[in-house]
Structures are given as C-alpha cells and as structure tokens.
C-alpha cells in the first residue's frame, strides 16, 4: 500500500527535528571542548561538527548516517547531460531509512561576520561579501538552485559580531535584493534552548540555525 503524502510529510518533519537536535547537541559539545577558532574556514567547522555528531548518543540511537561534502543526486549528470565538474556538494547531510523510505536532510553552511575583521594571520575578512554569499550561494540554492527540491536548512557559523546585528544586515540585503516579506526571523521553534529562525518565500520556507564561534 502506497504511503500517503501526509504520512511522508510527517515522517520527514520528525526526521528533520531529530537532525536539528543532533546538530545542536554537537554544537554544544564543541563549545565545551573549546577547540574551535574563528579563523577556521567553513569546511573546517562542518568537519568538526560532523565528527562530533557521529559520536552523538542520539545519532547512534536513531542510526543516523552523517556525511560531509556529499554530492547530491543529479539525473543530468547521471545520464551524461551535464559535466560532473559542475556538481555542487552539500556541506552536511543526514541519511536514514524508514520502512523502505529513504530520508535525507541537507545543511548548507556559511561563515558570516558582522563587520570587517582580520584573522590571526592578518588576512582581512570581507563581512559584507559573506552576508551576500549567505543569500546568493545559500538561500537561493534552496529556492532556485542545486537544492531546490531537497529537504534541508541553512547554517551560519558566526565568526565575528553579534547575531542581532548580523541578522539586521543580512535582512537589509534581502530587502534590497528580494523583498521585506522574505526576511529571516524567529518564529516559535526552540530546540534545546536554541532558537531556530525561518524565512518565508513563495517557493518554500527555509529554516536557519546560527552557531556563535566569534572570539
């Protein structure tokens, strides 16, 4: 008997909440370990979190498979219609199987800063560019790009400044590039005392998590 769309949506929502909880628990662990540097690149943050999530008790309990930098399914590449060189991997991915139904949850991560700053090696960080890329190479990929038909969310590694200031600046850019109705805002979802933000778009709603790694 075919599974109803309502049942599939309910299972995907339950899976999403488990993935978010594992992610947030691992972030809390990373803060306790205190091995992270704001100098880190985005991929380093993601790799660090994935290593912690694989040992997370909840991830083991629910038999979650967690990967990093995984290429997503692309029928055009599979059938030789597009070069594999243009494949766009997702930063973090969760897998599970429920009654022969494959469950996937995809996380696109970005480093974000409030103002321009210098890393310990003297290299300048362009905060405005990071904020713009969060929209163009993050949000837009879930709306019209590589991830438009994938379950998932955005994750911001805050490496400089305060979240309130960051959200103000990102939302100002969203208003200029798109419109004010698509701003990122906190709705009502809180997991382990961690606020989950959301943006509403004509194509879909997108959840946003922000992990503070600023020094």
C-alpha positions in Angstrom: 0.0 0.0 0.0 1.4 3.4 -1.0 2.3 5.8 1.8 0.1 8.9 1.8 1.7 12.3 1.3 0.5 13.4 4.8 2.4 10.4 6.3 5.5 11.1 4.3 5.4 14.8 5.3 5.0 13.8 9.0 7.9 11.3 8.8 10.1 13.9 7.1 9.3 16.5 9.8 10.1 14.1 12.6 13.4 13.3 10.8 14.2 16.9 10.4 13.7 17.6 14.1 16.0 14.7 15.0 18.7 16.0 12.7 18.4 19.5 14.1 18.6 18.3 17.7 21.7 16.2 16.9 23.3 19.2 15.2 22.6 21.5 18.2 23.8 18.9 20.7 27.1 18.6 18.8 27.4 22.4 18.7 27.0 22.5 22.5 29.7 19.8 22.8 32.0 21.8 20.5 31.6 24.8 22.7 32.5 22.8 25.8 35.6 21.3 24.1 36.6 24.8 23.1 38.9 23.8 20.3 37.3 26.0 17.7 38.9 29.1 16.3 37.1 31.9 14.5 39.9 31.7 11.9 38.6 28.4 10.7 37.2 28.0 7.2 33.6 26.9 6.7 34.6 23.4 5.8 36.7 23.0 8.9 33.7 24.0 11.1 31.5 21.5 9.3 34.1 18.7 9.5 34.5 19.4 13.2 30.7 19.2 13.8 30.3 16.0 11.7 33.0 14.3 13.7 31.1 15.1 16.9 27.7 14.2 15.5 28.9 10.7 14.6 29.5 10.0 18.3 26.4 11.8 19.5 24.2 9.4 21.6 21.1 10.5 19.8 22.6 10.0 16.4 23.6 6.4 17.3 20.2 5.7 18.9 18.4 6.6 15.6 21.1 5.1 13.4 21.7 8.3 11.5 24.3 8.3 8.8 26.0 11.7 8.7 28.3 12.8 5.9 30.2 16.0 4.8 30.8 17.4 1.3 28.5 14.9 -0.3 27.4 15.3 -3.9 23.7 15.4 -4.4 21.7 13.3 -6.8 21.6 14.9 -10.3 19.9 13.0 -13.1 21.5 15.2 -15.8 25.0 14.2 -14.6 23.9 10.5 -14.2 22.7 10.5 -17.8 25.7 12.3 -19.3 23.8 15.5 -20.0 25.9 17.6 -17.7 29.6 17.5 -16.6 30.3 16.1 -13.1 32.6 19.1 -12.7 29.6 21.3 -12.1 28.3 19.1 -9.3 27.6 21.0 -6.1 28.1 19.1 -2.9 26.1 19.8 0.2 28.1 20.7 3.3 26.4 18.3 5.8 24.0 15.5 5.1 21.9 13.2 7.2 20.5 9.8 6.0 18.1 7.2 7.3 15.7 4.6 6.1 12.2 4.2 7.4 10.1 1.3 6.0 11.9 1.4 2.7 11.5 5.2 2.5 14.9 7.0 2.1 15.1 10.1 4.3 17.7 12.8 3.6 18.3 16.1 5.3 20.7 18.6 3.8 22.6 21.5 5.5 24.3 24.3 3.6 26.7 26.1 5.9 28.4 29.6 5.6 30.8 31.6 7.6 29.2 35.0 8.4 30.6 38.2 10.0 29.1 41.4 11.2 31.9 43.8 10.3 35.3 43.6 8.5 38.0 42.0 10.7 41.4 40.4 10.5 42.3 36.7 11.1 45.3 35.9 13.3 47.5 35.7 10.1 46.5 39.3 9.2 44.1 38.3 6.3 41.1 40.6 6.1 37.6 39.1 6.1 35.0 40.9 4.0 31.9 40.8 6.1 29.6 42.3 3.5 30.6 39.7 1.0 30.0 36.9 3.5 26.5 38.3 4.2 25.8 38.5 0.4 27.0 34.9 -0.2 24.8 33.7 2.6 21.9 34.8 0.4 23.1 34.2 -3.1 25.1 31.0 -2.5 22.9 29.8 0.4 19.3 30.7 0.5 18.9 31.0 -3.3 20.3 27.4 -3.8 17.3 26.2 -1.8 14.9 28.3 -3.8 16.0 28.0 -7.4 19.4 26.3 -7.4 21.0 23.0 -6.7 19.0 22.2 -3.5 15.5 23.5 -4.6 13.9 20.0 -4.3 15.9 18.9 -1.2 14.8 18.9 2.4 17.3 21.0 4.4 18.2 24.2 6.1 20.8 26.9 6.3 23.6 27.1 9.0 25.6 30.2 9.7 28.9 30.0 11.6 29.1 33.4 13.3 32.8 34.2 13.3 32.5 37.9 14.1 30.0 40.2 15.8 26.6 39.7 17.4 23.8 37.7 15.8 21.2 40.6 16.1 23.5 42.9 14.2 24.2 40.2 11.6 20.5 39.5 11.1 19.8 43.2 10.6 22.5 43.5 7.9 21.5 40.2 6.1 17.9 41.2 6.2 18.7 44.6 4.8 20.4 42.9 1.9 17.4 40.5 1.5 15.0 43.5 1.4 17.2 45.2 -1.3 17.7 42.0 -3.4 14.2 40.5 -2.9 11.6 42.0 -0.6 10.9 42.5 3.1 8.5 39.6 3.4 11.4 37.2 2.9 13.5 38.4 5.9 14.9 35.9 8.4 13.0 36.0 11.7 12.5 33.9 14.8 9.0 32.2 14.7 8.5 29.9 17.6 10.7 26.8 17.3 13.3 26.2 20.0 15.3 23.1 20.3 17.4 22.6 23.4 17.2 26.3 24.2 18.5 27.1 20.8 16.3 29.4 18.6 15.5 28.2 15.1 15.0 31.1 12.6 12.9 31.0 9.5 12.5 32.8 6.2 9.3 32.6 4.1 9.4 32.5 0.3 7.0 31.8 -2.5 8.8 28.5 -3.3 9.2 27.3 0.3 10.1 28.2 3.9 13.7 27.8 5.0 15.0 27.2 8.5 18.2 29.0 9.7 20.5 28.0 12.5 23.2 30.2 13.8 26.2 28.9 15.8 28.3 31.5 17.6 32.0 30.9 17.1 33.2 34.5 17.5 36.1 35.1 19.9 
